[in-house]
């Protein structure tokens, strides 16, 4: 049961109370997602539980699903990835010690694109990010590669070096005496 955090303390009138709060907070934070609302919380909870090894049946109990198919919908990508990683680990036992998740795949993809193109803007477009700041999270890695990539997008009319103002500019900036 969810209660309001502002008086009067009572249940939400409609069933979308949590969804409307989550939507409003995501909008305020500038989070752009294809799905907004309580579904995001449920999906995140399912994915995190799966990542920590909780079986789908137990995740379904927590989310109060009627069947495992509904639960698999919430954790679809993570679930499929976990199944394929387990299959691959039987042939290559070293994989079982690796952390394999959708986030790791996105990070790996971002690094490969960055190495291939040396253009962080292309990585940002590929990952569907609104800003380069978000992309930089995925491209953490070799700092020299990041510097090279950032330098490669500096407009060509700019050049390196310290700015040396002319005497005329200094004279313009000085207050009249």
NORKANOR-V914047 format. One record per backbone hydrogen bond with DSSP energy under -0.5 kcal/mol. NH is the residue of the N-H (numbers start at 0). CO is the residue of the C=O. If there is no record, write none. Layout:
nh: (NH/NH)
co: (CO/CO)
This chain:
nh: (3/9/11/16/19/20/21/22/23/24/25/26/27/28/29/29/30/31/32/39/40/41/42/43/44/45/46/47/48/49/50/51/52/53/57/58/59/60/61/62/63/64/69/70/71/72/73/74/75/78/79/80/81/82/83/84/85/86/87/88/89/89/90/90/91/94/95/96/97/99/100/104/105/106/107/108/109/110/111/112/113/114/115/116/117/121/122/123/124/125/126/127/127/128/134/135/136/136/137/137/138/139/142/144/145/146/147/148/149/150/151/152/152/153/157/164/169/170/171/172/173)
co: (9/7/1/13/15/16/17/18/19/20/21/22/23/24/25/26/25/29/30/36/36/37/38/39/40/41/42/43/44/45/46/47/49/48/54/54/55/56/57/58/59/59/66/66/67/68/69/70/72/74/75/76/77/78/79/80/81/82/83/84/85/86/86/87/87/91/92/93/94/97/98/100/101/102/103/104/105/106/107/108/109/110/111/112/113/118/118/119/120/121/122/123/124/123/130/131/132/133/133/134/134/136/140/141/141/142/143/144/145/146/147/148/149/150/154/162/165/166/167/168/169)
